[in-house]
Amino acid sequence: MAENEGARPWRDFCSKTEGIHESSKLYKILGHSPIGKLGMLQLPNGTWTNYLDETYAHLLEVHFPGCTRISDDILQQVPKRALLFNCNEVRRVVTEDRIKWAFSTMAPYKTPGQDGIYPVLL
């Protein structure tokens, strides 16, 4: 199957995104909105997705073959486990000032942690 010509420049750009400079470009392209904007995707039969739910379904099938989406009704039936922690202790330890301090101590382009997120993105 021939590669979609429109996808080639994007794939080339992403394959060269190894350094901080290139990652910054990628962040500028994708990171200006708190909610990622997902557009239409071309399906294997050549047609394009028309709705966001259709796009999500296609991504789910491509990246997680055989998996299905769980309906909201089923999620409501799942028992919620109560977290065991002292709210007062959490409020004492986790404060806005401490969170700001933690972010200020991070070098912006330090190697990302297990989540793969560079501190500059936070």
Jmol script that loads the backbone (N, CA, C; Angstrom):
load data "model"
ATOM      1  N   MET A   1       0.843  -1.172   0.000  1.00  0.00           N
ATOM      2  CA  MET A   1       0.000   0.000   0.000  1.00  0.00           C
ATOM      3  C   MET A   1       0.892   1.239   0.000  1.00  0.00           C
ATOM      4  N   ALA A   2       0.664   2.128  -0.929  1.00  0.00           N
ATOM      5  CA  ALA A   2       1.498   3.322  -1.048  1.00  0.00           C
ATOM      6  C   ALA A   2       1.193   4.278   0.092  1.00  0.00           C
ATOM      7  N   GLU A   3       2.238   4.926   0.558  1.00  0.00           N
ATOM      8  CA  GLU A   3       2.081   5.888   1.644  1.00  0.00           C
ATOM      9  C   GLU A   3       1.343   7.116   1.138  1.00  0.00           C
ATOM     10  N   ASN A   4       0.428   7.602   1.922  1.00  0.00           N
ATOM     11  CA  ASN A   4      -0.303   8.822   1.586  1.00  0.00           C
ATOM     12  C   ASN A   4       0.701   9.959   1.469  1.00  0.00           C
ATOM     13  N   GLU A   5       0.730  10.640   0.344  1.00  0.00           N
ATOM     14  CA  GLU A   5       1.699  11.715   0.106  1.00  0.00           C
ATOM     15  C   GLU A   5       1.548  12.842   1.116  1.00  0.00           C
ATOM     16  N   GLY A   6       0.320  13.104   1.579  1.00  0.00           N
ATOM     17  CA  GLY A   6       0.108  14.158   2.551  1.00  0.00           C
ATOM     18  C   GLY A   6       0.712  13.830   3.907  1.00  0.00           C
ATOM     19  N   ALA A   7       0.837  12.545   4.213  1.00  0.00           N
ATOM     20  CA  ALA A   7       1.365  12.125   5.520  1.00  0.00           C
ATOM     21  C   ALA A   7       2.892  12.118   5.535  1.00  0.00           C
ATOM     22  N   ARG A   8       3.522  12.057   4.386  1.00  0.00           N
ATOM     23  CA  ARG A   8       4.972  11.941   4.331  1.00  0.00           C
ATOM     24  C   ARG A   8       5.696  13.113   4.992  1.00  0.00           C
ATOM     25  N   PRO A   9       5.361  14.379   4.687  1.00  0.00           N
ATOM     26  CA  PRO A   9       6.078  15.489   5.343  1.00  0.00           C
ATOM     27  C   PRO A   9       5.930  15.448   6.865  1.00  0.00           C
ATOM     28  N   TRP A  10       4.735  15.114   7.355  1.00  0.00           N
ATOM     29  CA  TRP A  10       4.527  15.038   8.804  1.00  0.00           C
ATOM     30  C   TRP A  10       5.364  13.913   9.399  1.00  0.00           C
ATOM     31  N   ARG A  11       5.359  12.766   8.750  1.00  0.00           N
ATOM     32  CA  ARG A  11       6.137  11.623   9.240  1.00  0.00           C
ATOM     33  C   ARG A  11       7.638  11.959   9.223  1.00  0.00           C
ATOM     34  N   ASP A  12       8.095  12.642   8.180  1.00  0.00           N
ATOM     35  CA  ASP A  12       9.507  13.052   8.114  1.00  0.00           C
ATOM     36  C   ASP A  12       9.841  14.015   9.247  1.00  0.00           C
ATOM     37  N   PHE A  13       8.949  14.981   9.494  1.00  0.00           N
ATOM     38  CA  PHE A  13       9.178  15.948  10.569  1.00  0.00           C
ATOM     39  C   PHE A  13       9.264  15.232  11.913  1.00  0.00           C
ATOM     40  N   CYS A  14       8.319  14.332  12.179  1.00  0.00           N
ATOM     41  CA  CYS A  14       8.298  13.626  13.464  1.00  0.00           C
ATOM     42  C   CYS A  14       9.519  12.724  13.638  1.00  0.00           C
ATOM     43  N   SER A  15       9.990  12.129  12.551  1.00  0.00           N
ATOM     44  CA  SER A  15      11.149  11.233  12.658  1.00  0.00           C
ATOM     45  C   SER A  15      12.426  12.013  12.981  1.00  0.00           C
ATOM     46  N   LYS A  16      12.442  13.318  12.695  1.00  0.00           N
ATOM     47  CA  LYS A  16      13.617  14.151  12.978  1.00  0.00           C
ATOM     48  C   LYS A  16      13.500  14.856  14.325  1.00  0.00           C
ATOM     49  N   THR A  17      12.430  14.607  15.060  1.00  0.00           N
ATOM     50  CA  THR A  17      12.188  15.286  16.328  1.00  0.00           C
ATOM     51  C   THR A  17      12.954  14.583  17.432  1.00  0.00           C
ATOM     52  N   GLU A  18      14.248  14.787  17.455  1.00  0.00           N
ATOM     53  CA  GLU A  18      15.091  14.123  18.439  1.00  0.00           C
ATOM     54  C   GLU A  18      15.611  15.089  19.488  1.00  0.00           C
ATOM     55  N   GLY A  19      15.862  16.315  19.106  1.00  0.00           N
ATOM     56  CA  GLY A  19      16.440  17.267  20.043  1.00  0.00           C
ATOM     57  C   GLY A  19      15.393  18.173  20.649  1.00  0.00           C
ATOM     58  N   ILE A  20      15.841  19.006  21.533  1.00  0.00           N
ATOM     59  CA  ILE A  20      14.953  19.925  22.229  1.00  0.00           C
ATOM     60  C   ILE A  20      14.345  20.929  21.253  1.00  0.00           C
ATOM     61  N   HIS A  21      15.161  21.428  20.331  1.00  0.00           N
ATOM     62  CA  HIS A  21      14.673  22.427  19.382  1.00  0.00           C
ATOM     63  C   HIS A  21      13.493  21.882  18.580  1.00  0.00           C
ATOM     64  N   GLU A  22      13.617  20.661  18.076  1.00  0.00           N
ATOM     65  CA  GLU A  22      12.547  20.070  17.289  1.00  0.00           C
ATOM     66  C   GLU A  22      11.328  19.779  18.160  1.00  0.00           C
ATOM     67  N   SER A  23      11.557  19.368  19.406  1.00  0.00           N
ATOM     68  CA  SER A  23      10.439  19.116  20.320  1.00  0.00           C
ATOM     69  C   SER A  23       9.694  20.406  20.604  1.00  0.00           C
ATOM     70  N   SER A  24      10.420  21.511  20.692  1.00  0.00           N
ATOM     71  CA  SER A  24       9.779  22.811  20.907  1.00  0.00           C
ATOM     72  C   SER A  24       8.879  23.164  19.738  1.00  0.00           C
ATOM     73  N   LYS A  25       9.333  22.882  18.524  1.00  0.00           N
ATOM     74  CA  LYS A  25       8.507  23.139  17.346  1.00  0.00           C
ATOM     75  C   LYS A  25       7.228  22.319  17.415  1.00  0.00           C
ATOM     76  N   LEU A  26       7.374  21.043  17.784  1.00  0.00           N
ATOM     77  CA  LEU A  26       6.219  20.164  17.882  1.00  0.00           C
ATOM     78  C   LEU A  26       5.253  20.686  18.943  1.00  0.00           C
ATOM     79  N   TYR A  27       5.776  21.142  20.065  1.00  0.00           N
ATOM     80  CA  TYR A  27       4.925  21.706  21.113  1.00  0.00           C
ATOM     81  C   TYR A  27       4.168  22.921  20.594  1.00  0.00           C
ATOM     82  N   LYS A  28       4.841  23.786  19.845  1.00  0.00           N
ATOM     83  CA  LYS A  28       4.186  24.980  19.317  1.00  0.00           C
ATOM     84  C   LYS A  28       3.072  24.615  18.353  1.00  0.00           C
ATOM     85  N   ILE A  29       3.291  23.548  17.587  1.00  0.00           N
ATOM     86  CA  ILE A  29       2.280  23.124  16.620  1.00  0.00           C
ATOM     87  C   ILE A  29       1.065  22.541  17.337  1.00  0.00           C
ATOM     88  N   LEU A  30       1.316  21.695  18.331  1.00  0.00           N
ATOM     89  CA  LEU A  30       0.232  20.961  18.975  1.00  0.00           C
ATOM     90  C   LEU A  30      -0.245  21.544  20.293  1.00  0.00           C
ATOM     91  N   GLY A  31       0.570  22.377  20.924  1.00  0.00           N
ATOM     92  CA  GLY A  31       0.301  22.726  22.302  1.00  0.00           C
ATOM     93  C   GLY A  31      -0.381  24.035  22.589  1.00  0.00           C
ATOM     94  N   HIS A  32      -0.956  24.697  21.629  1.00  0.00           N
ATOM     95  CA  HIS A  32      -1.546  26.004  21.905  1.00  0.00           C
ATOM     96  C   HIS A  32      -2.956  25.920  22.462  1.00  0.00           C
ATOM     97  N   SER A  33      -3.517  24.756  22.550  1.00  0.00           N
ATOM     98  CA  SER A  33      -4.866  24.622  23.064  1.00  0.00           C
ATOM     99  C   SER A  33      -4.860  23.657  24.240  1.00  0.00           C
ATOM    100  N   PRO A  34      -5.635  23.952  25.297  1.00  0.00           N
ATOM    101  CA  PRO A  34      -5.696  23.001  26.400  1.00  0.00           C
ATOM    102  C   PRO A  34      -6.378  21.705  25.975  1.00  0.00           C
ATOM    103  N   ILE A  35      -7.146  21.770  24.912  1.00  0.00           N
ATOM    104  CA  ILE A  35      -7.801  20.575  24.382  1.00  0.00           C
ATOM    105  C   ILE A  35      -7.230  20.328  22.992  1.00  0.00           C
ATOM    106  N   GLY A  36      -6.667  19.138  22.778  1.00  0.00           N
ATOM    107  CA  GLY A  36      -6.097  18.826  21.479  1.00  0.00           C
ATOM    108  C   GLY A  36      -7.170  18.841  20.406  1.00  0.00           C
ATOM    109  N   LYS A  37      -6.827  19.351  19.257  1.00  0.00           N
ATOM    110  CA  LYS A  37      -7.774  19.398  18.156  1.00  0.00           C
ATOM    111  C   LYS A  37      -7.497  18.211  17.253  1.00  0.00           C
ATOM    112  N   LEU A  38      -8.469  17.348  17.132  1.00  0.00           N
ATOM    113  CA  LEU A  38      -8.332  16.163  16.314  1.00  0.00           C
ATOM    114  C   LEU A  38      -9.233  16.310  15.112  1.00  0.00           C
ATOM    115  N   GLY A  39      -8.664  16.176  13.930  1.00  0.00           N
ATOM    116  CA  GLY A  39      -9.439  16.346  12.715  1.00  0.00           C
ATOM    117  C   GLY A  39      -9.870  15.033  12.120  1.00  0.00           C
ATOM    118  N   MET A  40     -10.197  15.069  10.859  1.00  0.00           N
ATOM    119  CA  MET A  40     -10.643  13.875  10.164  1.00  0.00           C
ATOM    120  C   MET A  40      -9.443  12.980   9.857  1.00  0.00           C
ATOM    121  N   LEU A  41      -9.710  11.689   9.835  1.00  0.00           N
ATOM    122  CA  LEU A  41      -8.685  10.711   9.473  1.00  0.00           C
ATOM    123  C   LEU A  41      -9.173   9.907   8.282  1.00  0.00           C
ATOM    124  N   GLN A  42      -8.223   9.503   7.448  1.00  0.00           N
ATOM    125  CA  GLN A  42      -8.587   8.694   6.298  1.00  0.00           C
ATOM    126  C   GLN A  42      -8.648   7.236   6.726  1.00  0.00           C
ATOM    127  N   LEU A  43      -9.749   6.595   6.420  1.00  0.00           N
ATOM    128  CA  LEU A  43      -9.957   5.196   6.763  1.00  0.00           C
ATOM    129  C   LEU A  43      -9.299   4.303   5.715  1.00  0.00           C
ATOM    130  N   PRO A  44      -9.067   3.026   6.041  1.00  0.00           N
ATOM    131  CA  PRO A  44      -8.429   2.119   5.079  1.00  0.00           C
ATOM    132  C   PRO A  44      -9.168   2.010   3.748  1.00  0.00           C
ATOM    133  N   ASN A  45     -10.498   2.212   3.746  1.00  0.00           N
ATOM    134  CA  ASN A  45     -11.253   2.116   2.490  1.00  0.00           C
ATOM    135  C   ASN A  45     -11.175   3.388   1.646  1.00  0.00           C
ATOM    136  N   GLY A  46     -10.398   4.388   2.126  1.00  0.00           N
ATOM    137  CA  GLY A  46     -10.204   5.620   1.369  1.00  0.00           C
ATOM    138  C   GLY A  46     -11.141   6.746   1.749  1.00  0.00           C
ATOM    139  N   THR A  47     -12.213   6.453   2.488  1.00  0.00           N
ATOM    140  CA  THR A  47     -13.119   7.514   2.926  1.00  0.00           C
ATOM    141  C   THR A  47     -12.539   8.195   4.159  1.00  0.00           C
ATOM    142  N   TRP A  48     -13.148   9.323   4.543  1.00  0.00           N
ATOM    143  CA  TRP A  48     -12.673  10.085   5.688  1.00  0.00           C
ATOM    144  C   TRP A  48     -13.693  10.017   6.809  1.00  0.00           C
ATOM    145  N   THR A  49     -13.217  10.092   8.041  1.00  0.00           N
ATOM    146  CA  THR A  49     -14.141  10.149   9.163  1.00  0.00           C
ATOM    147  C   THR A  49     -14.871  11.480   9.115  1.00  0.00           C
ATOM    148  N   ASN A  50     -16.129  11.464   9.546  1.00  0.00           N
ATOM    149  CA  ASN A  50     -16.950  12.675   9.517  1.00  0.00           C
ATOM    150  C   ASN A  50     -17.188  13.260  10.903  1.00  0.00           C
ATOM    151  N   TYR A  51     -17.107  12.418  11.925  1.00  0.00           N
ATOM    152  CA  TYR A  51     -17.424  12.843  13.279  1.00  0.00           C
ATOM    153  C   TYR A  51     -16.293  12.447  14.219  1.00  0.00           C
ATOM    154  N   LEU A  52     -16.172  13.171  15.314  1.00  0.00           N
ATOM    155  CA  LEU A  52     -15.125  12.899  16.289  1.00  0.00           C
ATOM    156  C   LEU A  52     -15.250  11.483  16.850  1.00  0.00           C
ATOM    157  N   ASP A  53     -16.464  11.014  17.140  1.00  0.00           N
ATOM    158  CA  ASP A  53     -16.640   9.653  17.650  1.00  0.00           C
ATOM    159  C   ASP A  53     -16.153   8.611  16.651  1.00  0.00           C
ATOM    160  N   GLU A  54     -16.371   8.866  15.375  1.00  0.00           N
ATOM    161  CA  GLU A  54     -15.905   7.959  14.327  1.00  0.00           C
ATOM    162  C   GLU A  54     -14.370   7.957  14.278  1.00  0.00           C
ATOM    163  N   THR A  55     -13.764   9.122  14.462  1.00  0.00           N
ATOM    164  CA  THR A  55     -12.303   9.236  14.499  1.00  0.00           C
ATOM    165  C   THR A  55     -11.747   8.472  15.688  1.00  0.00           C
ATOM    166  N   TYR A  56     -12.360   8.660  16.865  1.00  0.00           N
ATOM    167  CA  TYR A  56     -11.914   7.932  18.061  1.00  0.00           C
ATOM    168  C   TYR A  56     -12.030   6.421  17.863  1.00  0.00           C
ATOM    169  N   ALA A  57     -13.140   5.983  17.283  1.00  0.00           N
ATOM    170  CA  ALA A  57     -13.344   4.549  17.053  1.00  0.00           C
ATOM    171  C   ALA A  57     -12.258   3.994  16.128  1.00  0.00           C
ATOM    172  N   HIS A  58     -11.910   4.762  15.092  1.00  0.00           N
ATOM    173  CA  HIS A  58     -10.861   4.311  14.166  1.00  0.00           C
ATOM    174  C   HIS A  58      -9.503   4.240  14.878  1.00  0.00           C
ATOM    175  N   LEU A  59      -9.172   5.265  15.669  1.00  0.00           N
ATOM    176  CA  LEU A  59      -7.909   5.253  16.408  1.00  0.00           C
ATOM    177  C   LEU A  59      -7.852   4.079  17.379  1.00  0.00           C
ATOM    178  N   LEU A  60      -8.966   3.814  18.046  1.00  0.00           N
ATOM    179  CA  LEU A  60      -9.029   2.687  18.977  1.00  0.00           C
ATOM    180  C   LEU A  60      -8.766   1.376  18.249  1.00  0.00           C
ATOM    181  N   GLU A  61      -9.385   1.193  17.089  1.00  0.00           N
ATOM    182  CA  GLU A  61      -9.206  -0.051  16.338  1.00  0.00           C
ATOM    183  C   GLU A  61      -7.777  -0.193  15.804  1.00  0.00           C
ATOM    184  N   VAL A  62      -7.189   0.911  15.337  1.00  0.00           N
ATOM    185  CA  VAL A  62      -5.830   0.864  14.788  1.00  0.00           C
ATOM    186  C   VAL A  62      -4.798   0.588  15.875  1.00  0.00           C
ATOM    187  N   HIS A  63      -4.903   1.292  17.001  1.00  0.00           N
ATOM    188  CA  HIS A  63      -3.872   1.191  18.033  1.00  0.00           C
ATOM    189  C   HIS A  63      -4.144   0.106  19.071  1.00  0.00           C
ATOM    190  N   PHE A  64      -5.407  -0.291  19.219  1.00  0.00           N
ATOM    191  CA  PHE A  64      -5.776  -1.334  20.178  1.00  0.00           C
ATOM    192  C   PHE A  64      -6.771  -2.278  19.518  1.00  0.00           C
ATOM    193  N   PRO A  65      -6.309  -3.073  18.532  1.00  0.00           N
ATOM    194  CA  PRO A  65      -7.224  -3.939  17.783  1.00  0.00           C
ATOM    195  C   PRO A  65      -7.984  -4.896  18.709  1.00  0.00           C
ATOM    196  N   GLY A  66      -9.275  -5.025  18.433  1.00  0.00           N
ATOM    197  CA  GLY A  66     -10.105  -5.941  19.205  1.00  0.00           C
ATOM    198  C   GLY A  66     -10.711  -5.332  20.459  1.00  0.00           C
ATOM    199  N   CYS A  67     -10.250  -4.168  20.864  1.00  0.00           N
ATOM    200  CA  CYS A  67     -10.812  -3.512  22.050  1.00  0.00           C
ATOM    201  C   CYS A  67     -12.099  -2.790  21.657  1.00  0.00           C
ATOM    202  N   THR A  68     -12.959  -2.620  22.633  1.00  0.00           N
ATOM    203  CA  THR A  68     -14.200  -1.897  22.386  1.00  0.00           C
ATOM    204  C   THR A  68     -14.366  -0.807  23.419  1.00  0.00           C
ATOM    205  N   ARG A  69     -15.158   0.179  23.075  1.00  0.00           N
ATOM    206  CA  ARG A  69     -15.454   1.270  24.002  1.00  0.00           C
ATOM    207  C   ARG A  69     -16.485   0.799  25.009  1.00  0.00           C
ATOM    208  N   ILE A  70     -16.355   1.259  26.238  1.00  0.00           N
ATOM    209  CA  ILE A  70     -17.302   0.923  27.287  1.00  0.00           C
ATOM    210  C   ILE A  70     -18.329   2.042  27.366  1.00  0.00           C
ATOM    211  N   SER A  71     -19.588   1.666  27.437  1.00  0.00           N
ATOM    212  CA  SER A  71     -20.644   2.681  27.502  1.00  0.00           C
ATOM    213  C   SER A  71     -20.677   3.323  28.887  1.00  0.00           C
ATOM    214  N   ASP A  72     -21.273   4.492  28.951  1.00  0.00           N
ATOM    215  CA  ASP A  72     -21.399   5.199  30.224  1.00  0.00           C
ATOM    216  C   ASP A  72     -22.226   4.399  31.223  1.00  0.00           C
ATOM    217  N   ASP A  73     -23.212   3.634  30.726  1.00  0.00           N
ATOM    218  CA  ASP A  73     -24.054   2.823  31.619  1.00  0.00           C
ATOM    219  C   ASP A  73     -23.217   1.797  32.374  1.00  0.00           C
ATOM    220  N   ILE A  74     -22.300   1.156  31.681  1.00  0.00           N
ATOM    221  CA  ILE A  74     -21.443   0.156  32.320  1.00  0.00           C
ATOM    222  C   ILE A  74     -20.514   0.824  33.320  1.00  0.00           C
ATOM    223  N   LEU A  75     -19.988   2.001  32.971  1.00  0.00           N
ATOM    224  CA  LEU A  75     -19.096   2.706  33.889  1.00  0.00           C
ATOM    225  C   LEU A  75     -19.805   3.092  35.188  1.00  0.00           C
ATOM    226  N   GLN A  76     -21.095   3.404  35.107  1.00  0.00           N
ATOM    227  CA  GLN A  76     -21.848   3.759  36.305  1.00  0.00           C
ATOM    228  C   GLN A  76     -22.011   2.568  37.243  1.00  0.00           C
ATOM    229  N   GLN A  77     -21.955   1.346  36.703  1.00  0.00           N
ATOM    230  CA  GLN A  77     -22.129   0.143  37.512  1.00  0.00           C
ATOM    231  C   GLN A  77     -20.846  -0.267  38.229  1.00  0.00           C
ATOM    232  N   VAL A  78     -19.721   0.263  37.802  1.00  0.00           N
ATOM    233  CA  VAL A  78     -18.444  -0.092  38.417  1.00  0.00           C
ATOM    234  C   VAL A  78     -18.388   0.529  39.806  1.00  0.00           C
ATOM    235  N   PRO A  79     -18.141  -0.295  40.837  1.00  0.00           N
ATOM    236  CA  PRO A  79     -18.104   0.282  42.189  1.00  0.00           C
ATOM    237  C   PRO A  79     -16.929   1.232  42.348  1.00  0.00           C
ATOM    238  N   LYS A  80     -17.184   2.325  43.012  1.00  0.00           N
ATOM    239  CA  LYS A  80     -16.131   3.308  43.270  1.00  0.00           C
ATOM    240  C   LYS A  80     -15.436   2.938  44.570  1.00  0.00           C
ATOM    241  N   ARG A  81     -14.148   2.910  44.560  1.00  0.00           N
ATOM    242  CA  ARG A  81     -13.383   2.587  45.757  1.00  0.00           C
ATOM    243  C   ARG A  81     -13.049   3.884  46.481  1.00  0.00           C
ATOM    244  N   ALA A  82     -13.350   3.924  47.729  1.00  0.00           N
ATOM    245  CA  ALA A  82     -13.063   5.121  48.515  1.00  0.00           C
ATOM    246  C   ALA A  82     -11.562   5.208  48.770  1.00  0.00           C
ATOM    247  N   LEU A  83     -11.024   6.389  48.581  1.00  0.00           N
ATOM    248  CA  LEU A  83      -9.614   6.600  48.862  1.00  0.00           C
ATOM    249  C   LEU A  83      -9.435   6.822  50.349  1.00  0.00           C
ATOM    250  N   LEU A  84      -8.428   6.190  50.901  1.00  0.00           N
ATOM    251  CA  LEU A  84      -8.174   6.325  52.327  1.00  0.00           C
ATOM    252  C   LEU A  84      -7.026   7.295  52.543  1.00  0.00           C
ATOM    253  N   PHE A  85      -7.361   8.546  52.814  1.00  0.00           N
ATOM    254  CA  PHE A  85      -6.350   9.527  53.156  1.00  0.00           C
ATOM    255  C   PHE A  85      -7.005  10.633  53.975  1.00  0.00           C
ATOM    256  N   ASN A  86      -6.208  11.316  54.683  1.00  0.00           N
ATOM    257  CA  ASN A  86      -6.675  12.387  55.540  1.00  0.00           C
ATOM    258  C   ASN A  86      -6.653  13.681  54.735  1.00  0.00           C
ATOM    259  N   CYS A  87      -7.831  14.217  54.431  1.00  0.00           N
ATOM    260  CA  CYS A  87      -7.918  15.429  53.598  1.00  0.00           C
ATOM    261  C   CYS A  87      -7.176  16.601  54.230  1.00  0.00           C
ATOM    262  N   ASN A  88      -7.255  16.735  55.533  1.00  0.00           N
ATOM    263  CA  ASN A  88      -6.572  17.848  56.200  1.00  0.00           C
ATOM    264  C   ASN A  88      -5.061  17.736  56.036  1.00  0.00           C
ATOM    265  N   GLU A  89      -4.552  16.520  56.125  1.00  0.00           N
ATOM    266  CA  GLU A  89      -3.110  16.309  55.951  1.00  0.00           C
ATOM    267  C   GLU A  89      -2.689  16.631  54.516  1.00  0.00           C
ATOM    268  N   VAL A  90      -3.505  16.231  53.553  1.00  0.00           N
ATOM    269  CA  VAL A  90      -3.207  16.528  52.149  1.00  0.00           C
ATOM    270  C   VAL A  90      -3.189  18.035  51.924  1.00  0.00           C
ATOM    271  N   ARG A  91      -4.173  18.740  52.450  1.00  0.00           N
ATOM    272  CA  ARG A  91      -4.229  20.203  52.289  1.00  0.00           C
ATOM    273  C   ARG A  91      -3.027  20.892  52.947  1.00  0.00           C
ATOM    274  N   ARG A  92      -2.538  20.310  54.041  1.00  0.00           N
ATOM    275  CA  ARG A  92      -1.388  20.889  54.724  1.00  0.00           C
ATOM    276  C   ARG A  92      -0.106  20.689  53.914  1.00  0.00           C
ATOM    277  N   VAL A  93       0.012  19.533  53.276  1.00  0.00           N
ATOM    278  CA  VAL A  93       1.239  19.194  52.551  1.00  0.00           C
ATOM    279  C   VAL A  93       1.237  19.759  51.127  1.00  0.00           C
ATOM    280  N   VAL A  94       0.135  19.637  50.427  1.00  0.00           N
ATOM    281  CA  VAL A  94       0.056  20.080  49.026  1.00  0.00           C
ATOM    282  C   VAL A  94      -0.595  21.458  48.999  1.00  0.00           C
ATOM    283  N   THR A  95       0.235  22.464  48.803  1.00  0.00           N
ATOM    284  CA  THR A  95      -0.268  23.839  48.738  1.00  0.00           C
ATOM    285  C   THR A  95       0.096  24.446  47.386  1.00  0.00           C
ATOM    286  N   GLU A  96      -0.562  25.525  47.034  1.00  0.00           N
ATOM    287  CA  GLU A  96      -0.279  26.196  45.767  1.00  0.00           C
ATOM    288  C   GLU A  96       1.170  26.671  45.729  1.00  0.00           C
ATOM    289  N   ASP A  97       1.664  27.197  46.832  1.00  0.00           N
ATOM    290  CA  ASP A  97       3.048  27.675  46.885  1.00  0.00           C
ATOM    291  C   ASP A  97       4.033  26.529  46.670  1.00  0.00           C
ATOM    292  N   ARG A  98       3.766  25.380  47.253  1.00  0.00           N
ATOM    293  CA  ARG A  98       4.675  24.238  47.084  1.00  0.00           C
ATOM    294  C   ARG A  98       4.648  23.707  45.656  1.00  0.00           C
ATOM    295  N   ILE A  99       3.475  23.734  45.040  1.00  0.00           N
ATOM    296  CA  ILE A  99       3.391  23.289  43.643  1.00  0.00           C
ATOM    297  C   ILE A  99       4.158  24.249  42.747  1.00  0.00           C
ATOM    298  N   LYS A 100       3.985  25.576  42.958  1.00  0.00           N
ATOM    299  CA  LYS A 100       4.736  26.567  42.175  1.00  0.00           C
ATOM    300  C   LYS A 100       6.238  26.383  42.390  1.00  0.00           C
ATOM    301  N   TRP A 101       6.641  26.138  43.649  1.00  0.00           N
ATOM    302  CA  TRP A 101       8.062  25.932  43.948  1.00  0.00           C
ATOM    303  C   TRP A 101       8.585  24.711  43.186  1.00  0.00           C
ATOM    304  N   ALA A 102       7.817  23.620  43.204  1.00  0.00           N
ATOM    305  CA  ALA A 102       8.257  22.393  42.530  1.00  0.00           C
ATOM    306  C   ALA A 102       8.469  22.648  41.039  1.00  0.00           C
ATOM    307  N   PHE A 103       7.529  23.351  40.392  1.00  0.00           N
ATOM    308  CA  PHE A 103       7.684  23.653  38.966  1.00  0.00           C
ATOM    309  C   PHE A 103       8.868  24.577  38.718  1.00  0.00           C
ATOM    310  N   SER A 104       9.098  25.530  39.615  1.00  0.00           N
ATOM    311  CA  SER A 104      10.200  26.479  39.418  1.00  0.00           C
ATOM    312  C   SER A 104      11.570  25.817  39.562  1.00  0.00           C
ATOM    313  N   THR A 105      11.651  24.686  40.249  1.00  0.00           N
ATOM    314  CA  THR A 105      12.935  24.009  40.423  1.00  0.00           C
ATOM    315  C   THR A 105      13.281  23.098  39.257  1.00  0.00           C
ATOM    316  N   MET A 106      12.327  22.876  38.358  1.00  0.00           N
ATOM    317  CA  MET A 106      12.563  21.973  37.224  1.00  0.00           C
ATOM    318  C   MET A 106      13.277  22.711  36.103  1.00  0.00           C
ATOM    319  N   ALA A 107      14.304  22.074  35.576  1.00  0.00           N
ATOM    320  CA  ALA A 107      14.945  22.621  34.378  1.00  0.00           C
ATOM    321  C   ALA A 107      13.990  22.352  33.218  1.00  0.00           C
ATOM    322  N   PRO A 108      13.670  23.370  32.398  1.00  0.00           N
ATOM    323  CA  PRO A 108      12.621  23.209  31.397  1.00  0.00           C
ATOM    324  C   PRO A 108      12.856  22.088  30.385  1.00  0.00           C
ATOM    325  N   TYR A 109      14.108  21.850  30.025  1.00  0.00           N
ATOM    326  CA  TYR A 109      14.372  20.840  29.004  1.00  0.00           C
ATOM    327  C   TYR A 109      15.049  19.608  29.579  1.00  0.00           C
ATOM    328  N   LYS A 110      14.841  19.360  30.863  1.00  0.00           N
ATOM    329  CA  LYS A 110      15.368  18.178  31.516  1.00  0.00           C
ATOM    330  C   LYS A 110      14.713  16.945  30.889  1.00  0.00           C
ATOM    331  N   THR A 111      15.408  15.834  30.925  1.00  0.00           N
ATOM    332  CA  THR A 111      14.857  14.599  30.370  1.00  0.00           C
ATOM    333  C   THR A 111      13.510  14.312  31.019  1.00  0.00           C
ATOM    334  N   PRO A 112      12.519  13.939  30.211  1.00  0.00           N
ATOM    335  CA  PRO A 112      11.199  13.680  30.782  1.00  0.00           C
ATOM    336  C   PRO A 112      11.200  12.450  31.689  1.00  0.00           C
ATOM    337  N   GLY A 113      10.213  12.395  32.556  1.00  0.00           N
ATOM    338  CA  GLY A 113      10.058  11.249  33.445  1.00  0.00           C
ATOM    339  C   GLY A 113       9.377  10.104  32.727  1.00  0.00           C
ATOM    340  N   GLN A 114       8.807   9.180  33.500  1.00  0.00           N
ATOM    341  CA  GLN A 114       8.160   8.007  32.923  1.00  0.00           C
ATOM    342  C   GLN A 114       6.963   8.374  32.057  1.00  0.00           C
ATOM    343  N   ASP A 115       6.362   9.533  32.318  1.00  0.00           N
ATOM    344  CA  ASP A 115       5.211   9.948  31.522  1.00  0.00           C
ATOM    345  C   ASP A 115       5.609  10.510  30.160  1.00  0.00           C
ATOM    346  N   GLY A 116       6.923  10.766  29.949  1.00  0.00           N
ATOM    347  CA  GLY A 116       7.398  11.274  28.666  1.00  0.00           C
ATOM    348  C   GLY A 116       7.166  12.757  28.462  1.00  0.00           C
ATOM    349  N   ILE A 117       6.778  13.475  29.511  1.00  0.00           N
ATOM    350  CA  ILE A 117       6.478  14.900  29.396  1.00  0.00           C
ATOM    351  C   ILE A 117       7.674  15.727  29.867  1.00  0.00           C
ATOM    352  N   TYR A 118       8.131  16.624  28.999  1.00  0.00           N
ATOM    353  CA  TYR A 118       9.201  17.533  29.371  1.00  0.00           C
ATOM    354  C   TYR A 118       8.651  18.574  30.350  1.00  0.00           C
ATOM    355  N   PRO A 119       9.424  18.988  31.348  1.00  0.00           N
ATOM    356  CA  PRO A 119       8.956  20.010  32.287  1.00  0.00           C
ATOM    357  C   PRO A 119       8.464  21.281  31.603  1.00  0.00           C
ATOM    358  N   VAL A 120       9.062  21.663  30.482  1.00  0.00           N
ATOM    359  CA  VAL A 120       8.643  22.892  29.792  1.00  0.00           C
ATOM    360  C   VAL A 120       7.179  22.806  29.354  1.00  0.00           C
ATOM    361  N   LEU A 121       6.692  21.610  29.126  1.00  0.00           N
ATOM    362  CA  LEU A 121       5.287  21.454  28.706  1.00  0.00           C
ATOM    363  C   LEU A 121       4.335  21.689  29.880  1.00  0.00           C
ATOM    364  N   LEU A 122       4.820  21.472  31.098  1.00  0.00           N
ATOM    365  CA  LEU A 122       3.963  21.712  32.262  1.00  0.00           C
ATOM    366  C   LEU A 122       3.803  23.196  32.486  1.00  0.00           C
TER     367      LEU A 122
END
end "model"
wireframe off; spacefill off
backbone 0.3
color backbone group
